[in-house]
Amino acid sequence: MKKSIAEIIIHADKLAEACENFDIDNARPLSHEESLIMHAEVEQGISDEEILDAFTQARELGATWEQIGKSFGLTAELAQDKYSALISERG
């Protein structure tokens, strides 16, 4: 299931906290399967970040929420609800 950017940001915050509190003495190597899953999660995060970049640029260039929503198969209202706060946070 595809995660929203907000979900990815929350996940990233949890991951950052885990990294900051990492205990090397109790660490274990990742299995091949865990490594593949982690790689997929990183790729998904990059993809969502690129989508947010595209939304931000589109809004800066004057695209309407209707145009943005249509490009992703969303209504204007859903696109605005889902991404406007994240775009605003980026400044």
ZIPE-V612100 format. One record per residue. RES is the residue in one small letter. PSI is psi in whole degrees, -180 to 180 (none if undefined). Layout:
BEGIN
res:RES psi:PSI
res:RES psi:PSI
END
This chain:
BEGIN
res:m psi:132
res:k psi:134
res:k psi:149
res:s psi:164
res:i psi:-38
res:a psi:-41
res:e psi:-38
res:i psi:-40
res:i psi:-43
res:i psi:-45
res:h psi:-42
res:a psi:-39
res:d psi:-42
res:k psi:-40
res:l psi:-42
res:a psi:-42
res:e psi:-42
res:a psi:-39
res:c psi:-41
res:e psi:-30
res:n psi:19
res:f psi:133
res:d psi:98
res:i psi:-30
res:d psi:-26
res:n psi:14
res:a psi:156
res:r psi:152
res:p psi:149
res:l psi:144
res:s psi:166
res:h psi:-42
res:e psi:-43
res:e psi:-39
res:s psi:-43
res:l psi:-43
res:i psi:-44
res:m psi:-42
res:h psi:-43
res:a psi:-40
res:e psi:-40
res:v psi:-45
res:e psi:-41
res:q psi:-42
res:g psi:-41
res:i psi:-43
res:s psi:-46
res:d psi:-36
res:e psi:-40
res:e psi:-37
res:i psi:-44
res:l psi:-40
res:d psi:-43
res:a psi:-43
res:f psi:-46
res:t psi:-47
res:q psi:-41
res:a psi:-44
res:r psi:-42
res:e psi:-30
res:l psi:2
res:g psi:9
res:a psi:142
res:t psi:163
res:w psi:-30
res:e psi:-44
res:q psi:-44
res:i psi:-47
res:g psi:-44
res:k psi:-38
res:s psi:-21
res:f psi:11
res:g psi:28
res:l psi:160
res:t psi:162
res:a psi:-42
res:e psi:-44
res:l psi:-43
res:a psi:-45
res:q psi:-44
res:d psi:-40
res:k psi:-34
res:y psi:-17
res:s psi:-43
res:a psi:-40
res:l psi:-39
res:i psi:-42
res:s psi:-40
res:e psi:-31
res:r psi:-19
res:g psi:none
END
